[in-house]
Amino acid sequence: MSDPQSPEELSPERLAQLAASYAADKKAVDITVLDLRGVSSYTDFFVVCSGNSDRQAKAIHDAIHEGLKKDHGQFPRRVEGVSESRWILMDYFDIVVHVFVPEVREFYRLEQLWGDVPRLALELEEVPQR
């Protein structure tokens, strides 16, 4: 674990895998990592997942936020949607995390919008329990 005051150097791919691991620890479903390198100028990866309710979506957000902050010294540039917890966006520069409830994810169909980009194979890790 690193000191939160000195951010750990993480590749964008590793950061995406860690975010997916924290989401999985909170039972996120349909976790997908879209590889946007060479396609997008503002980020390298989208991590997309769902919680079965707004409460679970908030718990997934909290786990990602706390895990990346406490274990790796990573802070998002901005976070949107936490108050409603139906589509939470967490911008970590190199990765953008999208936490949806199922009906909102189905409505926006983010994966279909980026349908031609490759998916990153998930390598989920055990995360420290708090």
Sequence and secondary structure as in RCSB ss.txt:
>XXXX:A:sequence
MSDPQSPEELSPERLAQLAASYAADKKAVDITVLDLRGVSSYTDFFVVCSGNSDRQAKAIHDAIHEGLKKDHGQF
PRRVEGVSESRWILMDYFDIVVHVFVPEVREFYRLEQLWGDVPRLALELEEVPQR
>XXXX:A:secstr
   TTS     HHHHHHHHHHHHHHTT EEEEEEE TTT SS SEEEEEE SSHHHHHHHHHHHHHHHHHHH   
 SEEE TTT SEEEEE SSEEEEEE HHHHHHH HHHHTTTS B           
